[in-house]
Amino acid sequence: MNLKVIYEPKGPAGEYAKLALNLYNGCIHGCKYCYNNTRWNKDKFFDSAKPRTGLTSKIEADARSLSDEYGDACPEILISFIGDAYQPAEKHLGITRLAIRTLINHNLPFTILTKSNLITRDFDLLQEHRKKFRLGMSLITTDDFKASEWEPKAASVLDRIYTLGAAKKHGFQTWVSLEPVIWPAEAVRVINSLYHLVDFWWIGKLNHMKPPEPVNWIEAMRDIQAELEAHKCKYRFKKSFTEL
């Protein structure tokens, strides 16, 4: 199948979902741990976020192809691997909202991973599709000071927790990307604080850089798993942990 913007992610990215869709070029969050922080054009990437060219018609074409090919058996589509679908520009551009509407019109399953509470704006659309939609939230800590140091322009931890709570009230399935684990004790605190709002957990370790303090990753995995098991959580460790 010749898809235009929906694609099959490879490597570590492919652990989350079989299909993905990136809506914006760039991301203003400026997260220190982001893969793009290791690239030569990182300043340009974090400076702004602009919609990808010709996106609306390409999503429509891909959604039609996937619907024709798979029907009700289409793999879940993750929005998005690169950058956040709810950039500040989304508030007035509505690119993500258009993409959501298109995927819903073709009855395709999808999940959105974000750090923004702007997603609550689209709960009216997502409510209609809640059997085929899951909301994912990225969290690395419950400490706003630590979060602001590592994710300087992202939404506050409290805003993200509020969004998870609002999603549960709307009957949405929720999941948390607890990645990267930077401080194992913080990861344990996130689980202990939010297990009642989260249906599934993905856990991955810090990559591309050294942690601010030495970490025994085998011990960290053991402690995090113990907390997940204590609360009877559904979870999966990414290969960054399982292939240590």
N, C-alpha and C positions, 0 to 999 in steps of 0.2 A: 504494500500500500504506500502510495507516494504522499505523505503528509507534509504540510507546509510549515506549521509552527508547533504543533503537538508532536512530541518526539519520545523516543525510548532512551532514558538516561542510562549512562554506563558507569561502571566502577562504583564507588561508595554512594554516589547519588542514586543509583538504581536500587538501593536497599529499601528506600521509602515507598516507591511505586513503580509500576511498569511503564507508565506514561506520565509526561510532564508538559507544562505550558508556562513559559515565562512571558510576562506582559510588559515589563518595563526594562529599559536599558539603564543600568545604574541603580544605586540605592543610597539614600541619604543617611541611613542609620550609622554608618561608619564603624561597624563592629570590629574590634581589634582582632578577633579570632577568625574573621571571614577569610575564605580562600583568596578572595580578590586583594586582600592586604599583602599577599605575597607576589603580586604581579606588578609589572613595570608601570602600568597605567592606573594604579590604584587611586590616585588623587582625582583623576577624571571620573572614575567609576563612582566614587563617594560624593562627588561635587553636586550631582543632580540626578534626577530620574525622569526619563522621557519615554513615552509609549513607543513600542516597536513599530516600524513602518508597515502600513497596510494591514494592520493586525485584524481589524474587524472582519473583512472579507475572507482572510485566510482561516480564521477560527471557524467561520461558518462552513467553509469548504471541508475542513478537517472533521468537524463535528458530523457533517453529513456522511462523509466517508466511513467514519468509525461506527456510526449508527447502522449504515448499510452492511458493513462487514460483520459486526458483532451482535447487533440487536441488543437484547438485554444482558448479554454476557461480556460487554465491553469492560476491560480493566479500568480500575480507578485512575483518574487523572489528577496529578498533584499540581496545584498552583501555589507557589512556584519554587523552583530550586534556586534560581539566581535572582537575588533581590526580593523585596517584599511586594506583594500585589497591592498593598494599601499604603503606597507612598503618599505624602502630603498632597501631591498633585492630583491624586485620585479623587480628592474631595470635590474638585470642580470638573475634572475630565471625565470621570465615570467609566474609564476603560475596563476596569475589573467588573463593574456592574454589567456592562454590555457582554463581556465574556460569560459571566454567570448566566445571564438570560439566554444566551445562545446554547450553552451546554444543557440547560434545563429544557429548552425547546426541543432538543434532540434526545431528551431522556437519558443523558449520559451520567455516570457516577463520577464524582469528583470530590476532592478535599482541598482545603485552603490552609496553608501554613503561614502564619503572620505573627507580628509582634504588635499589631495596631488594633485599637478598639474601634477604628473606623469601620471595621467589618460589621458592626452592629447596625449600621445604616442599611445594610443589605439583607437583614434578617427577614424582611417582608417577602423577598424573592426566595430565599433559602428555606423558609418555613414550608413552602409548597413542595419542596424537593428533599425534605429531611430524611427520607428513607434511602436516598442515594447521595447524601452529603455528610461529610464529617468536618468539624472545625479543629484545626491544629494550632497550638500556641507554642511559641519558642520561649523557653525560660531556662536560665542558668543559675538563678539565685532568688532568694526571697528578700535580699538586702538591696534597697534602691541605690545606696551609695556605690556598692560594688557593680551593680548593673549599669549605672551611669558612667562608671569608669571604663567598662568594657563595651558598652553599647550606647555611646554618648548621645545619639539623637533618636533612639528608639523610645517607644511609650514606656511609662513607668511600670514597675512590677505590679502596683496596685491596679492600674488600668487593665493590665492583662488578666489578673485574677478576676476582676469584675466581669470582663468579657467571657471568661470561662463559665462563671456563674450564670450570666445572662443566657449563654448558649444552652446550658442544662435546663433552664426554665422554659426555653423554647422547644425542648425535646430533641436537641441535636446530640449526636454522638461526638465526643470530644477526645482529643489526644494531645499529648505534650511531647515536644522534641526537647528532651533534657540533654542538649548537645550544644556546645561542648561541656563536658564535665571539667571544670577548672579547679574547683575545691570540692573534693568528695563529701566533706561534711555539709556543704551547702546543697549538694544534690540530694542528700538524705533529708535535709530540712524541707526542700521543695516537695518531695514525695509525702512527707509527714503532714505538711500543711494543706496539700491540694488533692490528696488521693480521692476524696469524696466528690470531686468535680471532674475527674479524669477517667475516661473509659479505657485508655490504652497509653502506654509509655514507650517511647523510643529513647535509648540511652547510648550516647557516643562520647568518646574521650576527646580531649584537646589534641588537635593536630596542627601541623605547620609551624608550631612554635613551642617553646618551653613554658611550663606552668610557672606562675610567680613564686612558687615554693615547691620543693621536691615532693613527688607523689609516688607511692607504691601502688601501681595501677591494678595489680592482682588483688591486693587487699581492698582497694577502693571498689572494685567490682563486687567483691564478696559483701562489703558493707551495704552497698546500694541494693544488691539483690535481696539481702536479708530484710531491708526496709520494705521493699516491694512485696515480698512474700508475707510479711507481717500484716500488711493491709489487703492481702489477697488481690493484688493488682494484676492486670494483664499487661505484659511487657515483652520487649525484645531488646537485647543488646546488639549494637551494630558491630561489624567486623573489627572496628578499631579496638574493641574490648575482647571479642571472642577469639581473635587471632593473635593475642598477645604472646 
